[in-house]
Amino acid sequence: MTPSHSLTIRPTGRYLSTGEVYEILLGSEVIASGHAPECAACRELQARGFEGDALFWREGKRNYDLKLPIAWAARKYVAEDRAGVRFAKWQEFSFGKDEASE
């Protein structure tokens, strides 16, 4: 059986041009934040050695909102454009690096 790990989605009340900022908590620790931080939370879980599924809950709800396989979601991000909302391939940002010299 695949292990499941419960995470809490908490609204912050802060807004960016992309929408409200949410925090993802593992217990009482904030492990990711942003307007769609679920995949970033999975990258953090994977870096900590977690396997299986991440269950994203909102406080006070009886059922989880989203279930993602950690290994799969760690390689994605939520893309929003004219085509709609979808999971897209994630690439780590390389600020200031010249890719041709690597």
Protein Blocks (a to p, Z undefined) as FASTA:
>chain_A
ZZddddddddehiacfkbccddddehjacfbgcjblmlmmmmmmmmnopacjdddddehi
abdfbdcdfklmmmgccdddfkoccddddddddehiafklZZ
